[in-house]
């Protein structure tokens, strides 16, 4: 399988979500982490099986349990995760990250 690279802001979003859920209930962050990892595995199995955004090759995949989605681009050498976005966030807040 190809490697996965997180944009620094996507990594921060994931860490913030993990911190938040751990404060809600001990161990809940582990459940979120497993949901994130399972979603990444599904993406890697079939990256082109996910909806394309209006930003070109940018796609998204929703977590199974938590109200988050992974916004990603399938590049030749790796899977680039642009955002770990809560469903309530503005849909295109991450678009400036495409330039970095």
PATORDO-641494 format. One record per atom (N, C-alpha, C): z, x, y; atom name; residue number from 1; residue in one letter. Coordinates in Angstrom, 1 decimal. Atoms other than C-alpha are relative to their C-alpha. Layout:
BEGIN
<node <Z,X,Y>,CA,NUM,A>;
...
***
This chain:
BEGIN
<node <0.0,0.8,-1.2>,N,1,X>;
<node <0.0,0.0,0.0>,CA,1,X>;
<node <0.0,0.9,1.2>,C,1,X>;
<node <0.1,-0.7,-1.2>,N,2,X>;
<node <-0.7,1.1,3.5>,CA,2,X>;
<node <1.4,0.0,0.7>,C,2,X>;
<node <-1.2,0.0,-0.8>,N,3,X>;
<node <2.2,2.1,5.8>,CA,3,X>;
<node <0.1,-1.0,1.1>,C,3,X>;
<node <-0.3,0.9,-1.1>,N,4,X>;
<node <3.8,-0.1,8.4>,CA,4,X>;
<node <0.6,0.7,1.1>,C,4,X>;
<node <-0.5,-0.6,-1.2>,N,5,X>;
<node <4.4,0.9,11.9>,CA,5,X>;
<node <0.4,-1.1,1.0>,C,5,X>;
<node <-0.5,1.0,-1.0>,N,6,X>;
<node <6.5,-1.2,14.4>,CA,6,X>;
<node <-0.2,0.6,1.4>,C,6,X>;
<node <0.0,-0.3,-1.4>,N,7,X>;
<node <5.8,-1.1,18.1>,CA,7,X>;
<node <1.5,0.1,0.4>,C,7,X>;
<node <-1.4,-0.2,-0.3>,N,8,X>;
<node <9.1,0.1,19.7>,CA,8,X>;
<node <0.6,-1.3,0.5>,C,8,X>;
<node <-0.6,1.3,-0.4>,N,9,X>;
<node <9.6,-3.3,21.3>,CA,9,X>;
<node <0.2,-0.9,-1.1>,C,9,X>;
<node <-0.2,0.8,1.2>,N,10,X>;
<node <9.1,-5.0,18.0>,CA,10,X>;
<node <1.2,0.4,-0.8>,C,10,X>;
<node <-1.2,-0.5,0.7>,N,11,X>;
<node <11.7,-2.8,16.4>,CA,11,X>;
<node <1.2,-0.4,0.8>,C,11,X>;
<node <-1.2,0.5,-0.8>,N,12,X>;
<node <14.1,-3.7,19.3>,CA,12,X>;
<node <0.2,-1.5,-0.3>,C,12,X>;
<node <-0.2,1.4,0.3>,N,13,X>;
<node <13.4,-7.4,18.7>,CA,13,X>;
<node <0.6,-0.3,-1.3>,C,13,X>;
<node <-0.6,0.2,1.4>,N,14,X>;
<node <14.2,-7.1,15.0>,CA,14,X>;
<node <1.4,0.4,0.0>,C,14,X>;
<node <-1.4,-0.5,-0.1>,N,15,X>;
<node <17.4,-5.1,15.7>,CA,15,X>;
<node <0.8,-1.0,0.8>,C,15,X>;
<node <-0.8,1.0,-0.7>,N,16,X>;
<node <18.5,-7.6,18.3>,CA,16,X>;
<node <0.2,-1.3,-0.8>,C,16,X>;
<node <-0.2,1.2,0.9>,N,17,X>;
<node <17.9,-10.5,15.9>,CA,17,X>;
<node <1.0,0.2,-1.1>,C,17,X>;
<node <-1.0,-0.4,1.0>,N,18,X>;
<node <19.8,-8.7,13.2>,CA,18,X>;
<node <1.4,0.0,0.5>,C,18,X>;
<node <-1.3,0.0,-0.6>,N,19,X>;
<node <22.7,-8.2,15.5>,CA,19,X>;
<node <0.5,-1.4,0.3>,C,19,X>;
<node <-0.4,1.4,-0.3>,N,20,X>;
<node <22.7,-11.8,16.7>,CA,20,X>;
<node <0.4,-0.8,-1.3>,C,20,X>;
<node <-0.4,0.7,1.2>,N,21,X>;
<node <22.7,-13.2,13.2>,CA,21,X>;
<node <1.2,0.5,-0.7>,C,21,X>;
<node <-1.2,-0.5,0.6>,N,22,X>;
<node <25.4,-10.9,12.0>,CA,22,X>;
<node <1.2,-0.5,0.7>,C,22,X>;
<node <-1.1,0.6,-0.8>,N,23,X>;
<node <27.6,-12.2,14.8>,CA,23,X>;
<node <0.2,-1.5,-0.4>,C,23,X>;
<node <-0.1,1.4,0.3>,N,24,X>;
<node <26.8,-15.8,13.7>,CA,24,X>;
<node <0.8,-0.2,-1.3>,C,24,X>;
<node <-0.7,0.1,1.3>,N,25,X>;
<node <28.0,-15.2,10.1>,CA,25,X>;
<node <-0.2,1.4,-0.7>,C,25,X>;
<node <0.1,-1.3,0.7>,N,26,X>;
<node <28.8,-12.0,8.2>,CA,26,X>;
<node <-1.0,-0.1,-1.2>,C,26,X>;
<node <1.0,0.0,1.1>,N,27,X>;
<node <25.9,-11.2,5.9>,CA,27,X>;
<node <-1.3,-0.7,0.3>,C,27,X>;
<node <1.2,0.7,-0.3>,N,28,X>;
<node <23.4,-13.4,7.6>,CA,28,X>;
<node <-1.2,1.0,0.5>,C,28,X>;
<node <1.0,-1.0,-0.4>,N,29,X>;
<node <21.6,-10.3,9.1>,CA,29,X>;
<node <-0.7,0.5,-1.2>,C,29,X>;
<node <0.7,-0.4,1.2>,N,30,X>;
<node <20.9,-9.2,5.5>,CA,30,X>;
<node <-1.0,-1.0,-0.5>,C,30,X>;
<node <1.0,1.0,0.4>,N,31,X>;
<node <19.2,-12.5,4.8>,CA,31,X>;
<node <-1.2,0.1,0.9>,C,31,X>;
<node <1.1,-0.1,-0.9>,N,32,X>;
<node <17.1,-12.1,7.9>,CA,32,X>;
<node <-0.8,1.2,-0.3>,C,32,X>;
<node <0.7,-1.3,0.4>,N,33,X>;
<node <16.2,-8.5,6.9>,CA,33,X>;
<node <-0.9,-0.3,-1.2>,C,33,X>;
<node <0.8,0.3,1.3>,N,34,X>;
<node <15.1,-9.7,3.4>,CA,34,X>;
<node <-1.2,-0.9,0.3>,C,34,X>;
<node <1.1,0.9,-0.4>,N,35,X>;
<node <13.0,-12.5,5.0>,CA,35,X>;
<node <-1.1,0.8,0.7>,C,35,X>;
<node <0.9,-0.9,-0.7>,N,36,X>;
<node <11.4,-9.9,7.3>,CA,36,X>;
<node <-0.8,0.8,-1.0>,C,36,X>;
<node <0.6,-0.9,1.0>,N,37,X>;
<node <10.7,-7.5,4.4>,CA,37,X>;
<node <-1.0,-0.8,-0.9>,C,37,X>;
<node <0.8,0.8,0.9>,N,38,X>;
<node <9.3,-10.3,2.2>,CA,38,X>;
<node <-1.3,-0.4,0.8>,C,38,X>;
<node <1.1,0.4,-0.8>,N,39,X>;
<node <7.0,-11.4,5.1>,CA,39,X>;
<node <-1.0,1.2,0.1>,C,39,X>;
<node <0.9,-1.2,-0.1>,N,40,X>;
<node <5.7,-7.8,5.5>,CA,40,X>;
<node <-0.7,0.2,-1.3>,C,40,X>;
<node <0.7,-0.2,1.3>,N,41,X>;
<node <5.0,-7.6,1.8>,CA,41,X>;
<node <-1.1,-1.0,-0.2>,C,41,X>;
<node <1.1,1.0,0.1>,N,42,X>;
<node <3.0,-10.8,1.9>,CA,42,X>;
<node <-1.2,0.3,0.9>,C,42,X>;
<node <1.1,-0.4,-0.8>,N,43,X>;
<node <1.0,-9.6,4.8>,CA,43,X>;
<node <-0.8,1.2,-0.6>,C,43,X>;
<node <0.6,-1.1,0.6>,N,44,X>;
<node <0.3,-6.3,3.0>,CA,44,X>;
<node <-0.9,-0.4,-1.1>,C,44,X>;
<node <0.8,0.5,1.2>,N,45,X>;
<node <-1.0,-8.2,0.0>,CA,45,X>;
<node <-1.3,-0.6,0.5>,C,45,X>;
<node <1.3,0.6,-0.5>,N,46,X>;
<node <-3.6,-10.1,2.1>,CA,46,X>;
<node <0.1,-0.2,1.5>,C,46,X>;
<node <-0.1,0.0,-1.5>,N,47,X>;
<node <-3.6,-9.2,5.8>,CA,47,X>;
<node <-1.0,-0.9,0.7>,C,47,X>;
<node <1.0,0.8,-0.7>,N,48,X>;
<node <-6.7,-11.2,6.6>,CA,48,X>;
<node <0.1,-1.5,-0.4>,C,48,X>;
<node <-0.2,1.4,0.4>,N,49,X>;
<node <-5.3,-14.4,5.1>,CA,49,X>;
<node <0.9,-0.7,1.0>,C,49,X>;
<node <-0.9,0.6,-1.0>,N,50,X>;
<node <-3.3,-15.1,8.3>,CA,50,X>;
<node <-0.8,-0.4,1.2>,C,50,X>;
<node <0.7,0.5,-1.2>,N,51,X>;
<node <-4.3,-16.9,11.4>,CA,51,X>;
<node <-0.2,1.1,1.0>,C,51,X>;
<node <0.3,-0.9,-1.0>,N,52,X>;
<node <-6.0,-15.0,14.1>,CA,52,X>;
<node <0.4,-0.6,1.4>,C,52,X>;
<node <-0.3,0.5,-1.3>,N,53,X>;
<node <-4.7,-15.4,17.7>,CA,53,X>;
<node <-1.3,0.1,0.9>,C,53,X>;
<node <1.1,-0.1,-0.9>,N,54,X>;
<node <-7.0,-15.7,20.7>,CA,54,X>;
<node <-0.1,1.4,0.6>,C,54,X>;
<node <0.1,-1.4,-0.5>,N,55,X>;
<node <-6.4,-11.9,21.3>,CA,55,X>;
<node <-0.8,0.8,-1.0>,C,55,X>;
<node <0.8,-0.8,0.9>,N,56,X>;
<node <-9.0,-10.8,18.8>,CA,56,X>;
<node <0.5,0.1,-1.4>,C,56,X>;
<node <-0.4,-0.2,1.4>,N,57,X>;
<node <-7.8,-9.2,15.6>,CA,57,X>;
<node <1.5,-0.1,-0.2>,C,57,X>;
<node <-1.4,0.2,0.1>,N,58,X>;
<node <-4.2,-10.0,16.3>,CA,58,X>;
<node <0.3,-1.2,-0.9>,C,58,X>;
<node <-0.3,1.1,0.9>,N,59,X>;
<node <-2.7,-12.2,13.6>,CA,59,X>;
<node <1.5,-0.2,0.0>,C,59,X>;
<node <-1.4,0.2,0.1>,N,60,X>;
<node <0.7,-13.7,12.9>,CA,60,X>;
<node <0.3,-0.7,-1.4>,C,60,X>;
<node <-0.5,0.5,1.2>,N,61,X>;
<node <2.8,-14.6,9.9>,CA,61,X>;
<node <1.4,-0.4,0.2>,C,61,X>;
<node <-1.4,0.5,-0.2>,N,62,X>;
<node <5.9,-16.8,10.0>,CA,62,X>;
<node <0.9,0.4,-1.2>,C,62,X>;
<node <-1.0,-0.3,1.1>,N,63,X>;
<node <9.1,-15.9,8.1>,CA,63,X>;
<node <0.1,-1.3,-0.8>,C,63,X>;
<node <-0.2,1.2,0.9>,N,64,X>;
<node <9.9,-18.3,5.3>,CA,64,X>;
<node <1.2,-0.8,0.5>,C,64,X>;
<node <-1.2,0.7,-0.3>,N,65,X>;
<node <13.4,-19.2,6.4>,CA,65,X>;
<node <0.4,0.0,1.4>,C,65,X>;
<node <-0.4,-0.1,-1.4>,N,66,X>;
<node <14.1,-18.0,9.9>,CA,66,X>;
<node <-1.2,-0.3,0.9>,C,66,X>;
<node <1.0,0.4,-1.0>,N,67,X>;
<node <12.2,-19.2,13.0>,CA,67,X>;
<node <-0.6,1.2,0.7>,C,67,X>;
<node <0.6,-1.2,-0.6>,N,68,X>;
<node <10.5,-15.9,13.6>,CA,68,X>;
<node <-1.4,0.2,-0.6>,C,68,X>;
<node <1.4,-0.4,0.5>,N,69,X>;
<node <6.9,-14.6,13.2>,CA,69,X>;
<node <-0.2,1.4,0.3>,C,69,X>;
<node <0.4,-1.4,-0.2>,N,70,X>;
<node <5.5,-11.2,12.8>,CA,70,X>;
<node <-1.4,0.0,0.6>,C,70,X>;
<node <1.3,-0.1,-0.7>,N,71,X>;
<node <2.6,-10.5,15.2>,CA,71,X>;
<node <-0.6,1.4,-0.3>,C,71,X>;
<node <0.5,-1.2,0.6>,N,72,X>;
<node <0.4,-7.8,13.7>,CA,72,X>;
<node <-1.5,0.2,0.2>,C,72,X>;
<node <1.4,-0.3,0.1>,N,73,X>;
<node <-2.9,-6.0,13.6>,CA,73,X>;
<node <-0.2,0.9,-1.3>,C,73,X>;
<node <0.3,-0.7,1.2>,N,74,X>;
<node <-4.4,-4.7,10.3>,CA,74,X>;
<node <-1.0,1.1,0.4>,C,74,X>;
<node <0.8,-1.2,-0.3>,N,75,X>;
<node <-5.7,-1.2,11.2>,CA,75,X>;
<node <-0.5,0.7,-1.3>,C,75,X>;
<node <0.5,-0.7,1.1>,N,76,X>;
<node <-7.6,1.1,8.9>,CA,76,X>;
<node <1.1,0.7,-0.8>,C,76,X>;
<node <-1.0,-0.9,0.7>,N,77,X>;
<node <-4.7,3.4,8.2>,CA,77,X>;
<node <1.4,-0.5,-0.1>,C,77,X>;
<node <-1.4,0.6,0.1>,N,78,X>;
<node <-1.6,1.2,8.7>,CA,78,X>;
<node <0.0,-1.4,0.6>,C,78,X>;
<node <-0.3,1.3,-0.5>,N,79,X>;
<node <-0.3,-2.2,9.5>,CA,79,X>;
<node <0.9,0.2,1.3>,C,79,X>;
<node <-0.7,-0.2,-1.3>,N,80,X>;
<node <0.8,-2.3,13.2>,CA,80,X>;
<node <0.7,-1.3,0.4>,C,80,X>;
<node <-0.8,1.2,-0.4>,N,81,X>;
<node <3.6,-4.8,14.0>,CA,81,X>;
<node <0.2,0.1,1.5>,C,81,X>;
<node <-0.1,0.0,-1.5>,N,82,X>;
<node <3.3,-5.7,17.7>,CA,82,X>;
<node <1.3,-0.7,0.4>,C,82,X>;
<node <-1.2,0.8,-0.4>,N,83,X>;
<node <6.2,-8.2,17.8>,CA,83,X>;
<node <0.6,-0.6,-1.2>,C,83,X>;
<node <-0.8,0.9,0.9>,N,84,X>;
<node <8.9,-9.9,15.9>,CA,84,X>;
<node <0.5,-1.1,0.9>,C,84,X>;
<node <-0.1,1.0,-1.0>,N,85,X>;
<node <8.8,-13.1,17.8>,CA,85,X>;
<node <0.7,-1.2,-0.5>,C,85,X>;
<node <-0.7,1.3,0.3>,N,86,X>;
<node <11.2,-16.1,17.8>,CA,86,X>;
<node <-1.0,-1.1,0.4>,C,86,X>;
<node <1.0,1.0,-0.3>,N,87,X>;
<node <9.2,-19.3,17.7>,CA,87,X>;
<node <0.1,-0.7,1.4>,C,87,X>;
<node <-0.2,0.6,-1.3>,N,88,X>;
<node <10.7,-20.4,21.0>,CA,88,X>;
<node <-0.5,0.9,1.1>,C,88,X>;
<node <0.5,-0.9,-1.0>,N,89,X>;
<node <9.3,-17.4,22.9>,CA,89,X>;
<node <-1.4,-0.4,0.4>,C,89,X>;
<node <1.3,0.2,-0.5>,N,90,X>;
<node <6.2,-17.7,25.0>,CA,90,X>;
<node <-1.0,0.6,-0.9>,C,90,X>;
<node <0.8,-0.5,1.0>,N,91,X>;
<node <3.3,-17.3,22.6>,CA,91,X>;
<node <-0.7,1.3,0.2>,C,91,X>;
<node <0.7,-1.2,-0.3>,N,92,X>;
<node <1.6,-14.4,24.3>,CA,92,X>;
<node <0.8,1.1,0.8>,C,92,X>;
<node <-0.8,-0.9,-0.8>,N,93,X>;
<node <4.5,-12.5,25.8>,CA,93,X>;
<node <-0.3,1.5,-0.4>,C,93,X>;
<node <0.2,-1.4,0.6>,N,94,X>;
<node <3.6,-9.4,23.6>,CA,94,X>;
<node <-1.4,0.5,0.4>,C,94,X>;
<node <1.4,-0.4,-0.1>,N,95,X>;
<node <0.0,-9.2,24.8>,CA,95,X>;
<node <-0.2,1.4,0.8>,C,95,X>;
<node <0.1,-1.3,-0.6>,N,96,X>;
<node <0.7,-6.2,27.1>,CA,96,X>;
<node <0.2,1.2,-0.9>,C,96,X>;
<node <-0.2,-1.0,0.9>,N,97,X>;
<node <1.7,-4.2,24.1>,CA,97,X>;
<node <-1.3,0.5,-0.7>,C,97,X>;
<node <1.3,-0.4,0.6>,N,98,X>;
<node <-1.9,-4.1,22.9>,CA,98,X>;
<node <-0.6,1.3,0.6>,C,98,X>;
<node <0.5,-1.1,-0.7>,N,99,X>;
<node <-2.6,-1.4,25.5>,CA,99,X>;
<node <0.7,1.3,-0.4>,C,99,X>;
<node <-0.8,-1.2,0.4>,N,100,X>;
<node <0.1,1.0,24.1>,CA,100,X>;
<node <-0.2,0.5,-1.4>,C,100,X>;
***
